[in-house]
């Protein structure tokens, strides 16, 4: 069996970071919620199909300082 979902959180010096992901019909849905002051680096291996920041359509380049990020992608190892 493969792992099809996971979640976790981390209390950083800059605030709480929550992450979860789930695979839905071959597409991974990654959700990150963090303080805007905490910079994130997203390294996605696969084809990104959608990026949403604070509920609005966006690009991955815009996600580093966003508070709520959702990335949908098809993993490269599929």
C-alpha positions as CSV (number, residue, x, y, z in Angstrom):
1,X,0.0,0.0,0.0
2,X,1.1,3.6,-0.7
3,X,0.6,6.4,1.7
4,X,-2.2,8.6,0.2
5,X,-2.4,11.4,2.8
6,X,-0.4,13.0,5.6
7,X,-0.5,16.0,7.9
8,X,1.6,17.7,10.5
9,X,2.5,21.0,12.1
10,X,5.5,22.8,13.5
11,X,5.7,25.6,16.0
12,X,8.5,27.7,14.5
13,X,10.0,30.8,16.0
14,X,7.9,32.8,13.5
15,X,4.7,31.0,14.4
16,X,2.8,27.7,13.7
17,X,3.2,26.0,10.3
18,X,0.5,23.4,9.3
19,X,1.0,21.1,6.3
20,X,-1.2,18.4,4.8
21,X,-1.4,16.6,1.5
22,X,-3.6,14.0,0.0
23,X,-3.6,12.2,-3.4
24,X,-6.9,12.4,-5.2
25,X,-7.1,10.4,-8.5
26,X,-3.4,10.8,-9.3
27,X,-3.2,14.5,-8.3
28,X,-1.5,15.5,-5.1
29,X,-3.2,18.4,-3.2
30,X,-0.7,20.1,-0.9
31,X,-2.0,22.7,1.7
32,X,0.3,24.9,3.7
33,X,-0.8,27.4,6.3
34,X,1.8,29.6,7.9
35,X,2.6,33.2,9.1
36,X,3.3,35.5,6.2
37,X,6.6,36.5,7.7
38,X,7.8,32.9,7.5
39,X,9.3,32.4,4.0
40,X,8.6,29.0,2.4
41,X,10.5,27.3,-0.4
42,X,8.4,24.9,-2.5
43,X,10.3,22.3,-4.5
44,X,7.7,20.3,-6.5
45,X,8.8,17.4,-8.6
46,X,6.0,17.0,-11.1
47,X,3.6,18.9,-13.2
48,X,1.9,21.7,-11.3
49,X,-1.8,21.9,-12.3
50,X,-2.9,24.7,-10.0
51,X,-1.7,27.1,-7.3
52,X,-4.0,29.0,-5.0
53,X,-2.9,31.6,-2.5
54,X,-5.4,32.8,0.2
55,X,-8.2,31.3,-2.0
56,X,-7.1,33.1,-5.2
57,X,-5.5,31.7,-8.3
58,X,-1.7,32.4,-8.3
59,X,1.7,31.2,-9.4
60,X,4.2,29.2,-7.4
61,X,6.6,32.2,-7.5
62,X,4.0,34.1,-5.4
63,X,3.8,31.5,-2.6
64,X,7.0,32.1,-0.6
65,X,5.4,34.7,1.7
66,X,1.7,33.8,1.5
67,X,-0.2,32.6,4.5
68,X,-2.4,29.9,2.9
69,X,-1.1,28.0,-0.1
70,X,-2.6,25.1,-2.0
71,X,-0.6,23.4,-4.8
72,X,-2.1,20.7,-7.0
73,X,0.4,18.6,-9.0
74,X,0.9,15.4,-10.8
75,X,4.0,13.7,-9.2
76,X,6.9,13.1,-11.6
77,X,7.2,9.5,-10.4
78,X,3.7,8.4,-11.5
